[in-house]
Amino acid sequence: MERRAFSPAAAAALLFIAAVLASPSAPAAEGAVAKGAFEDNFNIMFSEEHFKTSEDGQIWYLSLDKQTGCGFQTKQSYRFGWFSMKLKLVGGDSAGVVTAYYMCTETAAGPTRDEVDIEFLGNRTGEPYLIQTNVYKNGTGNREMRHALWFDPTEDFHTYSILWNDHQLVFFVDRVPVRVMKNNGKPNNYFPNEKPMYLFSSIWNADDWATRGGLEKTDWKKAPFVSAYKDFSVDGCQWVDPYPDCVSTTTKNWWDQYDAWHLSDAQKMDFAWVERNLVVYDYCKDTERFPTLPEECSMSPWE
């Protein structure tokens, strides 16, 4: 993937984005409920020896070497809500390395899973990270989008969030909406709204596809590769069998009130800027891959 240079207009827009981030109108200002220590919320999925914490326990580190990566998942599953985490990605030459932050109905990639993905695709030193998002329903994905970022995600922590209700699914980076998927309110094969999901994160080797389509391989001489996490927060509908009251549209929770069913005017301005400047790939515009575009591509994110 070629490195993207920002135009003067785009640079000016960055100042606008910075001003918006200071505004309390973004969803994060609604006050997602901060959780406690790692062990209160998560279990290690694999390679516990590749997991470490800071002395105060507030920062968590996942590492990848040639033998294995590492991952964790929430103890609780949810259906709808606001989910947020701060990440600092692997610096330097990270080609082939993928840091994933995602939600899924299963601990394994089962054939009928629902899944909401944020994947950070590493790159050669000096090249920007790409963020890839994808959505699965009943085991079918192929809904990839890729975006450039307007900052270096290896220099500091940045916040990556998901807003999920029965009306829309929105991916946020530092409160800026970068992708919106709407639900048409009818039974469909694209919007995952029927199953509770756990939240996961992992670091793993994907040099068969992740960097320039697999042309750039992981340089294991630079291992271990380490990604860092902190400030997990969730304000969501915790799942209990047979189902919790909060899965219905009661509007008792801010993430399921009318204002959370649509982008605000300020968010629409941010989203329009992202659409103009940061989209690298959008499956809904790939007519070679999809001669007949998928049904959800006709849903307007602006409504």
LODO-394341 format. One line per 10 residues: number of its first residue (from 1); their letters; for each residue x, y, z negated of C-alpha. Coordinates in Angstrom, 2 decimals, padded with zeros to 5 digits. Each point is the difference from the previous one (the first is absolute). Layout:
NUM) A) X:Y:Z | ...
! end
This chain:
1) MERRAFSPAA) 000.00:000.00:000.00 | 001.43:003.36:000.95 | 000.60:002.56:-002.68 | -002.69:002.69:000.03 | 001.02:003.65:-000.15 | -002.52:002.48:-001.37 | -000.87:003.05:002.06 | 000.06:003.49:-001.57 | -003.77:-000.18:-000.21 | 000.21:-003.28:-001.85
11) AAALLFIAAV) 002.60:001.42:-002.35 | -002.31:002.89:-000.77 | -002.76:-002.48:-000.63 | 002.17:-001.66:-002.63 | -000.22:003.19:-002.03 | -003.77:-000.21:000.30 | 000.09:-003.61:-001.21 | 002.14:001.01:-002.97 | -002.55:002.63:-000.95 | -002.80:-002.52:000.24
21) LASPSAPAAE) 001.85:-002.41:-002.28 | -000.10:002.66:-002.70 | -003.76:000.25:000.32 | -002.23:-001.85:-002.48 | -002.52:-000.89:002.71 | 001.67:-003.26:001.05 | -001.33:-003.32:-001.35 | 002.96:-000.59:-002.30 | -001.14:003.00:-002.03 | -003.15:-001.91:-000.89
31) GAVAKGAFED) 002.11:-001.64:-002.69 | 000.61:-003.62:000.86 | 000.32:-001.95:-003.22 | 003.68:-000.54:-000.79 | 000.83:-003.47:-001.23 | 002.54:-001.28:-002.48 | 003.15:-002.06:000.31 | 000.77:-002.33:002.88 | -000.87:-003.15:-001.94 | -003.42:001.45:-000.86
41) NFNIMFSEEH) -000.95:000.20:003.67 | 002.13:-002.34:002.10 | 001.41:-003.47:000.39 | 003.20:-000.82:001.90 | -000.94:-002.03:003.08 | 003.45:-001.35:000.81 | 003.71:000.44:-000.78 | -000.23:001.40:-003.50 | 003.79:000.32:-000.03 | -000.33:002.63:002.73
51) FKTSEDGQIW) -002.21:002.18:-002.21 | 001.40:002.58:-002.41 | -001.27:003.01:-001.93 | 001.53:003.24:-001.23 | 000.96:000.18:-003.68 | -003.27:001.67:-000.88 | -001.98:-002.49:002.12 | -001.57:002.74:002.11 | 001.79:-000.73:003.30 | -000.07:-003.44:001.62
61) YLSLDKQTGC) 002.54:-001.24:002.52 | -000.45:-002.72:002.60 | 003.06:-001.30:001.82 | 000.60:-001.98:003.18 | 003.06:-002.06:000.86 | 000.65:-002.65:002.62 | -001.59:-002.68:-002.17 | -003.29:001.64:-000.92 | -001.97:003.14:-000.72 | -002.44:000.70:-002.83
71) GFQTKQSYRF) -003.63:000.89:-000.55 | -002.67:000.71:-002.59 | -003.81:000.16:-000.18 | -002.65:001.43:-002.29 | -001.58:-002.29:-002.56 | -003.37:001.55:000.79 | -001.84:000.08:003.32 | -002.18:002.92:001.08 | -002.71:000.79:002.48 | 000.10:003.70:000.85
81) GWFSMKLKLV) 001.85:002.82:-001.70 | 003.15:002.15:000.07 | 003.39:-001.76:-000.07 | 003.28:001.86:-000.21 | 003.71:-000.67:-000.49 | 003.23:001.98:000.29 | 002.74:-001.65:002.07 | 003.60:000.80:000.81 | 001.21:-002.03:002.94 | 003.29:-001.70:000.84
91) GGDSAGVVTA) 002.56:002.60:001.08 | 002.70:-000.20:002.65 | -000.07:-002.76:002.59 | -003.29:-001.79:-000.65 | -000.58:-001.53:003.43 | -002.08:-003.17:-000.21 | -001.13:000.70:-003.57 | -003.72:000.41:-000.68 | -001.40:001.38:-003.24 | -003.69:-000.86:-000.17
101) YYMCTETAAG) -002.70:001.57:-002.16 | -003.36:-001.56:000.72 | -003.31:-001.41:-001.17 | -001.18:-003.52:000.75 | -002.75:-002.39:-001.03 | 002.47:-002.88:-000.40 | 003.48:-000.63:-001.37 | 000.91:-001.80:003.24 | -000.71:001.01:003.58 | -003.09:-002.13:000.35
111) PTRDEVDIEF) -001.94:-000.27:003.26 | -003.06:001.88:-001.27 | 001.67:002.71:-002.08 | -000.83:003.69:-000.10 | 003.07:002.21:-000.24 | 000.95:003.69:000.00 | 003.69:000.52:000.79 | 002.56:002.74:-000.41 | 003.40:-001.16:001.26 | 003.16:002.08:000.09
121) LGNRTGEPYL) 002.19:-001.03:002.91 | 003.71:000.52:-000.68 | 002.41:001.41:002.54 | 003.64:000.64:000.78 | 001.80:002.66:-002.02 | -001.15:003.46:000.99 | -003.17:-001.19:001.69 | -003.39:000.68:-001.61 | -002.15:-002.62:-001.67 | -003.32:-000.81:001.64
131) IQTNVYKNGT) -003.11:-000.78:-002.01 | -002.21:-002.71:001.51 | -003.58:-000.50:-001.14 | -002.29:-002.88:000.89 | -003.44:-001.27:-001.01 | -001.21:-003.60:000.00 | -003.51:-001.34:-000.34 | -000.62:-003.73:-000.27 | 003.54:-000.72:001.13 | 000.02:002.23:003.07
141) GNREMRHALW) 002.36:002.98:000.10 | 001.65:001.48:003.11 | -001.06:003.47:-001.15 | 003.46:001.50:-000.31 | 000.85:003.66:-000.17 | 003.50:001.43:-000.44 | 000.87:003.44:-001.27 | 003.18:001.97:-000.50 | 000.41:001.71:-003.37 | 000.72:003.69:-000.54
151) FDPTEDFHTY) 002.61:-000.73:-002.68 | 002.74:-002.50:-000.79 | -001.70:-002.66:-002.18 | 003.36:-001.24:-001.30 | 001.00:003.25:-001.73 | -002.79:000.19:-002.57 | -003.25:-001.60:-001.10 | -003.11:000.71:002.05 | -003.59:-000.99:-000.64 | -001.82:-002.48:002.22
161) SILWNDHQLV) -003.72:-000.45:-000.65 | -003.07:-001.81:001.30 | -003.58:001.20:-000.38 | -002.46:-002.83:000.60 | -003.76:000.15:-000.18 | -002.86:-001.37:002.09 | 000.12:003.04:002.32 | 003.67:000.44:000.82 | 003.52:-001.25:-000.55 | 002.63:002.74:-000.14
171) FFVDRVPVRV) 003.79:-000.27:-000.22 | 001.73:002.95:-001.70 | 003.64:001.04:-000.19 | 000.59:002.65:-002.68 | -003.75:000.77:000.10 | 000.06:000.53:003.78 | -002.39:-002.33:001.87 | 001.91:-001.77:002.76 | -002.56:-002.60:001.05 | -003.78:-000.26:-000.32
181) MKNNGKPNNY) -002.17:-003.03:000.78 | -003.75:000.52:-000.20 | -002.71:-002.57:-000.65 | -003.06:000.05:002.24 | -002.24:-001.23:-002.83 | -000.94:-003.16:001.91 | 001.43:-003.54:-000.08 | 003.24:000.19:001.98 | 003.28:-001.80:000.53 | 002.42:002.82:-000.84
191) FPNEKPMYLF) -000.79:001.73:-003.33 | 001.05:-002.01:-003.10 | -002.72:000.76:-002.55 | -001.26:-003.39:-001.16 | 002.85:-001.51:-002.03 | 002.02:001.19:-003.00 | 003.73:000.52:000.53 | 003.15:-000.12:-002.08 | 002.73:002.59:000.50 | 003.47:-001.25:000.96
201) SSIWNADDWA) 003.46:001.29:000.77 | 003.01:-001.83:001.38 | 003.31:000.39:001.78 | 000.98:-002.50:002.65 | 002.00:-000.60:003.15 | -001.87:000.54:003.28 | 002.82:000.58:002.45 | -001.78:-002.13:002.59 | -002.40:002.93:000.63 | 000.28:002.93:-002.41
211) TRGGLEKTDW) 002.70:002.24:001.52 | -000.21:000.80:003.71 | -002.07:-003.12:000.55 | 002.65:-002.24:-001.56 | 002.97:001.34:001.97 | 001.64:001.37:-003.16 | 000.91:-002.74:-002.47 | 000.51:000.18:-003.75 | 003.62:000.70:-000.99 | 000.39:-002.32:-002.97
221) KKAPFVSAYK) 003.37:001.53:-000.85 | -002.01:002.92:-001.40 | -002.17:-002.21:-002.24 | -001.54:000.14:-002.49 | -002.66:002.34:001.33 | -002.00:001.60:-002.81 | -003.34:001.80:-000.03 | -001.35:001.79:-003.09 | -003.51:000.49:-001.37 | -001.68:001.99:-002.76
231) DFSVDGCQWV) -003.24:001.64:-001.11 | -002.47:-002.63:001.09 | -003.53:001.31:-000.45 | -003.41:-001.35:000.86 | -003.52:001.24:-000.46 | -002.05:-002.79:001.46 | -002.71:-002.59:-000.41 | 001.53:-002.95:-001.85 | -001.38:-003.25:001.26 | -001.89:-002.39:-002.30
241) DPYPDCVSTT) -002.12:-002.95:001.10 | -002.61:-000.14:001.35 | 000.43:003.73:000.79 | 000.41:003.25:-001.92 | -002.57:002.79:000.09 | 002.54:002.41:001.45 | 000.14:-001.77:003.37 | -003.39:001.43:000.89 | -000.28:003.59:001.16 | -000.93:001.53:-003.33
251) TKNWWDQYDA) 002.07:003.21:000.47 | 000.97:-000.15:-003.69 | 003.66:000.00:000.95 | 001.72:002.84:001.88 | 001.44:-002.42:002.56 | -003.53:-001.00:000.98 | -001.65:003.40:000.00 | -000.98:001.91:003.13 | 003.22:002.05:000.08 | 002.03:-003.22:000.16
261) WHLSDAQKMD) -001.98:-001.30:002.96 | 001.50:002.65:002.31 | 003.14:002.04:000.36 | -000.26:003.48:-001.47 | 000.63:003.01:002.26 | 003.54:000.35:-001.38 | 000.67:-003.70:000.53 | -001.26:000.26:003.57 | 002.57:002.73:000.66 | 002.76:-002.21:-001.39
271) FAWVERNLVV) -001.24:-003.00:001.95 | -000.13:001.97:003.24 | 003.62:001.05:-000.53 | 001.01:-003.63:-000.59 | -001.85:-001.07:003.13 | 001.84:002.59:002.09 | 003.49:-000.48:-001.38 | 000.60:-003.32:-001.74 | -001.87:-002.80:001.78 | 002.49:-002.35:001.66
281) YDYCKDTERF) -002.42:-002.81:000.91 | -003.78:-000.35:-000.15 | -001.58:-003.30:001.04 | -003.18:001.88:000.89 | 001.89:001.71:002.81 | 001.77:-003.11:001.27 | -002.18:-000.88:002.99 | 002.65:-002.34:001.37 | -000.25:-002.14:-003.10 | -003.76:000.53:-000.36
291) PTLPEECSMS) -001.66:000.57:003.42 | -003.25:000.17:-001.97 | 000.72:001.96:-003.14 | -001.11:-001.51:-003.32 | -003.37:001.08:-001.37 | 001.42:002.07:-002.84 | 001.94:002.23:002.39 | -003.24:001.77:000.86 | -000.54:001.05:-003.64 | 000.97:003.64:-000.56
301) PWE) 002.22:000.67:-003.04 | -001.30:003.56:-000.09 | -003.61:-000.83:-000.92
! end
